[in-house]
Structure formats: C-alpha cells, structure tokens
Amino acid sequence: MSMFERLQRPFLTVKTGEAYQPIRLTYELKQPEQLIAVLSKLNCITAKHDHAWDWFWRDECDDLHFESLDSYKKNEALPERLGTFTIKNNTLYLSLPSFKRACLAVPFFHRLISADIAKVHKADFLNKVFGLNERLPHGFSELFNENELERIVEQRIHDYEAMQARCEQAASVDEAAAILAEYTKSESKKRLPYAERYTFHEDEKKPIDPDIVFLGFYIFLRGREMVAIHRWFGETGYSLANAAEETVEQVFGGMNIDIIE
C-alpha cells in the first residue's frame, strides 16, 4: 500500500476505538476446575463450549473505560465482546483484539482469579496496525512462532545482562551512566519485530505491588502501539524513545507527579 493510500485510508480499529492489534495473554493454569467455577459465576463471561468462554463488556466490568468512544453507543442488549478465554493443553489463553483491552484485562482478572488458580505469565502480540482492506490473520497459531518469540526474549535478556555487567565493572558512576545511556539509546532505535513477547516477571521472595507490574505492562505496550501508528502514517524515524517520552508525560503528568529531568 502506498503512503498516499495510507493517508487516505486510516488503520483498522475495534468498536471501542483503539487500533486493532491482536494480542494473546497466556496464564499458568494450576487448578482448571476451580477456574471454571470462578468464570461460571461471572455475568460478564458466557460459555461457548466446555473449554472456551467469551468476555463481554457488561456487569462486573461495565465501568471499564475506553478512550475515543464519542461515536460508540453501548447496546445493553448486545454488549461488546472484549475477548475470548480458551483452555488448551492445560494452559489458559485470553485472546484480545487490542493492546488497550489486554491492559484492562490483566488487572481486572487479577482481582477475580486467585494466583493459586491461574496466573498471567506472558503476552504475545503484533507490532503493527492493519489497513481497512488488509488481509487479517486467522487465529493466533498463524501469527506466533514459539521458537522465534523465545529467541527475541532471550536476546533481550542477554543484551540487558551484558549491559548490567559492564555497568558493574565501570570505573566510575559517570562511566556506568554512559553505558546505560548508550544501551537505552540503542534499544530505543532498534527495529521492532513483527511479533513480540512480554513476560511478567515476579520474584516470589520480593513481591512487587501488582499496580506497578500492570503499569509497566501498559507502558511497554503503549510505546509499541504508538510506534506502529506513527510509522503507519510515514514517520519512519519515530522510535520507542519518542513513544516513551510521550507516554511517561501522559501517565505521570496526568497523575500530577513531577518528573525529574
């Protein structure tokens, strides 16, 4: 598709206003029967068959907030389906059509589903937006190559640990800061892979406030969403560094928290 066509044809969005970017949350499923019992008690959940459930925007999650909804009118009789749960090979998946829905789903179900029953482990997603007439992928098995996703994660961890080791061996604080700055600049300008994985890390010996974990997930996805949208409209130089700057300002500025320059 030419740049002129892109400017004339906006990217595809879902009914709640955000960009269509498929994302799949994977949960470590510890107690399947207890999970089914929890889901069966929720009015926002409707069973499709024995191992699949639709999640609708109603009842328990009716107050979830979406931006860009001026033209969207909720129909109580036909609530919007937000995502779909499935159990396969003793693993729980939640498939969603946008990053925003994933960011809302993680804390929402964290409050309702005990970690002893199921615990979110990772998120696989696409770093692109789609044209209105572009062929859409059918199913997540078509989108995500497990070996490639793990390779990307392992490379990211390796690069981070290498940078950390260099900082530890630095002769001065200034040298360590320069190494960190060099790493951050290099990472922000890397070309994003078509498909990527986010892993929820948690040290059981040092539990982290879930709100901090969810905020980190939001900032990670928000930056990638912004890069995909800006590049769709031809801003090829727009990087994660630009997105991070805007996101931090939106998040912490909106909280009236002073940001140290």
NORNORGI-V653877 format. One record per backbone hydrogen bond with DSSP energy under -0.5 kcal/mol. CO is the residue of the C=O (numbers start at 1). NH is the residue of the N-H. If there is no record, write none. Layout:
# NORNORGI-V653877
[[CO:NH] [CO:NH]]
This chain:
# NORNORGI-V653877
[[2:6] [3:7] [4:8] [5:9] [8:10] [10:132] [12:20] [14:17] [18:14] [19:21] [22:126] [23:96] [24:124] [25:94] [26:121] [26:122] [27:29] [27:92] [28:30] [28:119] [31:35] [32:36] [33:37] [34:38] [35:39] [36:40] [37:41] [38:41] [39:42] [42:45] [44:56] [46:54] [49:52] [51:87] [52:48] [52:49] [53:85] [54:46] [54:56] [55:82] [55:83] [56:58] [58:61] [59:62] [61:64] [69:72] [71:73] [72:74] [74:76] [75:78] [76:79] [80:57] [80:82] [82:97] [83:55] [84:95] [85:53] [86:88] [86:93] [88:91] [90:29] [91:88] [92:27] [93:86] [94:25] [95:84] [96:23] [97:21] [98:102] [99:103] [100:104] [101:105] [102:106] [103:107] [104:108] [105:109] [106:110] [107:111] [108:112] [109:113] [112:114] [114:117] [114:118] [117:30] [117:31] [119:28] [121:200] [122:26] [123:198] [124:24] [125:196] [126:128] [130:12] [131:134] [137:139] [139:142] [140:143] [140:144] [143:145] [144:146] [145:149] [146:150] [147:151] [148:152] [149:153] [150:154] [151:155] [152:156] [153:157] [154:158] [155:159] [156:160] [157:161] [158:162] [159:163] [160:164] [161:165] [162:166] [163:167] [164:168] [165:169] [167:170] [172:176] [173:177] [174:178] [175:179] [176:180] [177:181] [178:182] [179:183] [180:184] [181:185] [182:186] [183:187] [184:188] [185:189] [187:190] [188:240] [188:241] [194:127] [196:125] [198:123] [199:201] [202:204] [203:206] [209:212] [209:213] [210:214] [211:215] [212:216] [213:217] [214:218] [215:219] [216:220] [217:221] [218:222] [219:223] [220:224] [221:225] [222:226] [223:227] [224:228] [225:229] [226:230] [227:231] [228:232] [229:233] [230:235] [231:234] [234:236] [235:238] [239:243] [240:244] [241:245] [242:246] [243:247] [244:248] [245:249] [246:250] [247:251] [248:252] [248:253] [249:253] [250:254] [251:255] [252:257] [253:256] [256:258] [258:260]]
